Amino acid sequence: MLTPKIPVNDQPTGQTIPLSGATVEHHQAPAPVASQRPTVQLTPGSLALLVGGGSAAVLVIGTVLVSMLLAVAITAGSLAIVALVVRSLMSQERK
C-alpha cells in the first residue's frame, strides 16, 4: 500500500509505455459515464429574458458608476471654489 509506483505514460493508442523497466499492468479504459447534471435547454423566450436581464444589469451598473463619477467631479469642483474663496480672503487680510 505504501510502496511508490512508477508513473506510466498513457499513449493515445491505448498502449502504456513505462518510464523505466518496471512491469506495466494493462487495463481497459473505463467507459465514459453520463453526467448526473441536467442539461440546460435555452428556448427563444428564456434566451430573450437572459439578454434582457443582462442588458438591464449593465444599464444599472453603468448608471451607478456614472453617478459616482459625477459626485466625485462635483465634490472636486466645490473644493476648488472653496480653495479660491479662502485664498482670496487670506490675501485681502494681508493688505
HELIX and SHEET records of a PDB file:
HELIX    1   1 PRO A   44  ARG A   94  1                                  51    
SHEET    1   A 2 VAL A   8  ASP A  10  0                                        
SHEET    2   A 2 THR A  16  PRO A  18 -1                                        
END                                                                             
